[in-house]
């Protein structure tokens, strides 16, 4: 999968070349005993954290929350000590910052299925927001009191899609935002536009070509209208709106220079 940029004008700008490492960022140590062994790359500086997941930047971009070994952590973007926020036998993941940067929402399977929780960014007891026997997918805060999530409930949209639901920080029963299929939704900061993925596409099926591929759509809240913004025979997945709402970044396995096979 490659990262693509989708401006509001529906033009595409994307790069297929991989990142390059500067000499002052990594030291390469040749294998001492056998020239048949590949070179070993040793990063300079402190040991690198292995396998962090679900990174999420704070609204002011000064901190990053992430999941590591099933718990939530927060660390300064400039580097430094990571602070552990949860320590539980269950899995806590997919943190999302509140608009004011004071709370984190996340999902956890503490009660068997995926439920939505919130907690202060400095730590504390998580507060459970959803109680349904079916799991939910957390997408984004809509404002300081509402969170966008995906759920099927009594619907069956497709293999991966969910309906659009809203959870509330005061713990009231979630309500339906829209009875249509979405995945990996991202909402503009003013709350007027949603970009989401629709289809059966799966990141694990790279270079898939066929009728089950996923494309990206927008939803205009004021007009309640949906518009398809990408169309390819492969998969366009995981959209993310820029802070100004003018650009959508997403993953795609479409062919391009250096990645002709998709």
N, C-alpha and C positions, 0 to 999 in steps of 0.2 A: 504494500500500500504506500502511496505517495501523498504528500500534503499539497493540496491545491488551494488557490485563492479565487474567490468568485465575487468580483465587485458588483455593486448594485446595477451597473449598466450591462450586466450579463456578459462581460468580457472575461476571458480567462488569462491568468498569469500564473505559470507554475514552473518549478525547477525540478529537474530529475537528478542532478548531480548530488552525490552524498557529501556530508560535511568533511572538511579537511582539518587535520590536527596541527596546530602550531608547535614548533620545537619546544617552546617554553611551557607547553601544556601537557606534553606526554614525552616520556623517555622510552626508547625502544631498546630492549636488552636481548641480544642474540643468544640463542641456546648454546650453552657452553660445551656440551658433550657431543652433540650430533647436529650436523648441518642439515639433516633431513627434517628436523623439527621446526615448526613455524616460529617466527620471532614472537616474543612475549611483550605485550604492551603494559607498561607500569605507569599509572598516572602519577603526576607530581602532586605533592601536597598530602593532606590527610587521606586516610582510606575512604574509598568511595562506598556509599551505601548500596548494597546489592538488592535489586528487585523491588524498589518502591513502586507503588501503584496509585492510580487515580489522582495525579497532582491537580491542585486547584489554587490559583492565585487569589490573594486577598484583593478587595476593591482598590486599594492604593498600591498594589503590586509590590508590597514590601515583605510579605510573608507567603509561604506556600504550605498548604495542608496536603497530606497524603496518607495513604494506607501502607503499612509495612507489617508483614506477618500477622495480619488480621486485626491490627489496632490502628488508631488514628494518631498522627504526629503533626506538629507544626514547626517550621524552621524559617529563619530569615533568608530571604532571597540572596543576599550578599554573602551568605555562608555563615557557619557558626553552629551552635549546639541546637539539635532538634529536641523539642519538648514532647513527651508522650502524653496524650490526652485520655486514652482509654486503655484498660487492661482487663480483657474479658476472654473467657473461653470461646465465645462465639466470634463470628467474623464481622468486623466493622469496616465499612468501605465507602467509596464514592462521596467524599466530603464536598459540600457546597457552602460558600461563604454567604452570609446575609448581606444585604445592601449596605448596612452600616458597619460591617466588619467585626461585629461583636459576637456573632453566633455562627455555629457550624451546623448544618443539617447533614445527615448521613443515613445510610441504610445498614441494618444489622439483622442477623438471623438468630437473635437471642431467644426468640420464641418459636423457632422452627421454620418460619418463612421470612421473607424480606419485608421488614417494616421500616417506616421513616421515623427518625429521631432528631432532636436538636439538643445542643449543649453550648455553654459559653466557650469562647475560644481560649480562655485561660484555664479551662477544666471545670469539673463539677459532675453532678449526676445527670445523665442523659434523660430527656423527657420524650416518652413515646407518643407519637402523633397518630399512627394508624394501628388498627386492631383487627383488620379483616383476616380471615383464614387463608386468603390468597395473597401472594407477595406483590409488592409494588416496585417500580423503578423510579428513582429520584432523578429529576432533570435539572431544575433550577428554581431559585427563589423568584417569585413574581413581585413581591414587595416585602415589607417587614413582617407581614402577618400571613402571607399565602405562599405555598410552594407548589410548583407544577410537577406532577408525577404521572407515570403511566400505569394503568391497571386494566385488567380484562373484566373482572367481576362476572356478570352473566353473559358477556359477549365473547365471541371468538373471531378476532379480526384476521389474523394470519399466524404463521408459525412464530414470528418475532414481534409483531406490532402489538401495541396496547392502545386503549382509549386515553384521551386527555382528561385528567382529574386534578382537582385542587385539594391539597391538605392545608390545615390551618394550625397556626402555632398555639391557639387556645385549646386544641384537642377536640374540637367539634367534628361531627361526621363529615368526611370528605364529600365533595360535590363534583358533578360532571361538568367539565369545561366544554367538551365537544365529543360527540359520539362518532368519531372517525379515527382511523388508525394512524398512530404516530410512533416514531422511535427516535431516540437521541435528540430531543427537541432543545432548541436554544432560542431565548427570547431577548429582544432588544431592551436596553435599559429603560426606555420610556414605556415599555409594555405594549406597544402598538403592533409589533410584528413578531411572528414566530417562524423560524426555519426548522424544518424537521425532515426526517428520513422516512420514506414509505416504500415498502416492498419486503421481499424475503431475503435480501442479500445478507451475507455473513462474512466478516473479515477473515475467517478461517478458510474461506473458499476463494482464494486469490485467483484472479484471471478467469473467474466464472463468466460464461456468456450464455444467456438464455432468458426465458420469460420470468424467472424468479429474481431478476436483478432489482436493486434498489435505486431510487432517484431522490432528489431533494425537492421539497415543496416549501412555499411560504403560505402563511395564514395571516391575513389582515384582520385584526380584531374589530375595527370600526365597521367594516363592510361584511365581515364574516365570510370572506372569499378566499379560496385556495388557488394557488398558481404553481404549476410545475416549472422549476427554474433550471434543472439539468436533465439531460436525456442522453444516454449512451447505452451501448449493449453490455457494458460491465456494471460495476457497483460504485455508486457515490454514497459515502457513509459518514456518520459522526460530524454533522455540521456544527460550527461554532461561530457566532456573530462577533465581530469586533466591537469594542466599547462604543464607537460612534454609530453602530448599526449599519454602516455603509458597505461592509465587506463580510462575506461568509467564507470561512476556512473549512475545508473538509478533506476527508480521505477518499482516494479514488484509485482504482486499478486500471484506468484507461491508459492506453499506450501513449508513449511520448519518447523523445530522444533519450536514449540510455535505458529505456524501459519498454522496449518495443513489444514485449509479450504481455504487457499489462500487469 
